Amino acid sequence: MAKEFEPQFKLNIGETVPDFLLHFQDGTNTSLHQIKAEWTVFFFYPQDDSPTCTKQACNIRDHYQDLNKLNCRIYGISPDDEMSHNKFISKYQLPFPLIADHDQNIAKSLGVWSRKKFMGKVYDGIHRSSFIFDADKKLKGIIYPVKSAVHHEQILELIKSK
């Protein structure tokens, strides 16, 4: 695929992530830097309840305890609103929060919102990718491309390699 349709990540390994305000599906907000965890994972996905996004979220759900054992906090991020996120969580019993990135501020700041091409159609959207941050909110790795059916393995492999 042409470079113009690939994400242009804007954060380098070792850099501290900006302190985003996170809007959760339950209507609460927090600052990213207030999250206390050894590892923080942002997994970006295009849309709630679409086939590939559901496969990705359910893979993480099914292996959530393995990630939790490493003091890893998982957050799904898409441009969907809180109501859509709540339905998605309820329908698939997702044990992790979802962040509503209404204005794509987080996605754009990290370079995962950009031009895409699918079946000849060009549009702006989220590139499925994941960012792994350490306890100091420094970027330790980016997973791209994401393999939705085994995404938890990609996350575990990256964390265990650091």
N, C-alpha and C positions, 0 to 999 in steps of 0.2 A: 504494500500500500504506500502511496506517496507520503512523504514527510509532512506535507501540509495537512494531512488528516490524522496525524499522530499527536499525542499530548506533548506539550512543551513544558516539562516540569520546571517550576520556578524556585525550588528549594534544593540545595545541595546536601549531600550526606555530611553530617556533623553540624549543620546550621540549626539554630533554634527556630522552631515554628512560631509564627506570629500568634499573639494571644487572642484568638477568635472568641466571640460570644456564640455559644452553642444554644440553639433553640430545640428543645426536646419535644417529642410527640405528646407529652403530657402537659405541655404549656409552660414548663419551667425552663429557666435559662441558667447557664453557668459559664464561667470563663474556662477555656481550655487549661490554663495554667493552674487552676484550682483543683484539677483532677489529680489525685494522689494515687499513683500506680507505678510499678516498675516499668511497665510497657503500656503504651496507648496505641491502639490501632484504629485508623480511620479507613473504612472500606467504602469507596465511592461506587455507586451503582446508578444506572439511568432511571429506573422506574419501579415503584412498588408493584408487586404481584404480576410482573411479566415473567415469562418462563425461565430465562437465564438468571434474572435477578433473584427469583424465588429459589432456584437451585443453589445459588451462591449463599443466600441467607440461611437456608435450611442446612447446608453443609456446615456452616459456622455454628448454627444452633446445635446440631448433632454432636459436635466436638467442643462445645463451649466449656465443659469442665476441664478438658485438657489445657485449654488456653488460660482458664481461670487459675489453674494450679501454678502458673508462672507469674501470677499477679499482673495479668494482662486485662486491660479494659478495652472492650470492643464497641465501636460506634459505627453504625451504618449511616451514610450521608447520601441524600438525593435531593432534587429540587421539589419533591412532593411535599404537600402540606401536612400539618399535624393530623388531620382527620384521616387522610390516606395512610399515613404511618400507623395510626392506631388500628385501623382495619387490617393492615398487613401483619402487625404484631399479633393481633388476636387470632387471625385466620391460621397462622403457622406457629403459634406459641413461641415467638422469638424471645429469648431471655435477655437480650441486650437492647439498649435504647437506640432510637433512630433520630437523626438530626435533620430538621427541615431547613434546607439551604435555599430558601425562597428566591433570593436575589443572586444566587450562585456565587456569593462573596467568597466562601471558603474554596469552592471548586476553582474559581477564577484565580484566586490568590496562589493556589498551589499548582496551577497550570493544567488541571484536568477537565476544564470546560473550554472546548474549542471546536473547530470544524471537524465534522465527521462525514463519512460517506458510507452508505449502506444501500446495496442494490441500485446503484446509480444515483441515489438521492443524496444531496449535500445539505447538511443542516448543522446547527450548533447544539452540542450536548455534552454529557459527561462521558469521559473515557473510563471504563471500568478499571480501577486501580486501587491499590492500598498503600498507605503510608504507616510506617512503624516508628514511633518515638520512644525514647528512653524516659527515665524518671525526671530528667531535667528538660524534657520536651525538645531534645535534639533529634534530628532525623537520623535514624539508623539504617533505613532502607525503604525502597519503593518496590512494590510488586506490580509489574506490568510486562506482559499481559497476565491477567488473572485467569486461572483455570477454575471455573465456578464449581465443578463437581468435587474438587480436592483443594479448595482454597485454604482450608485450615492447615493442610500440610505445608503449603507455601509460607504461611504465617509462622508456623512452628519452626520450620527450617531456617527462616531468616532470624528469628529471635535466638535460637540455639547456636547460630553461627557467630553471634556478637559477644 
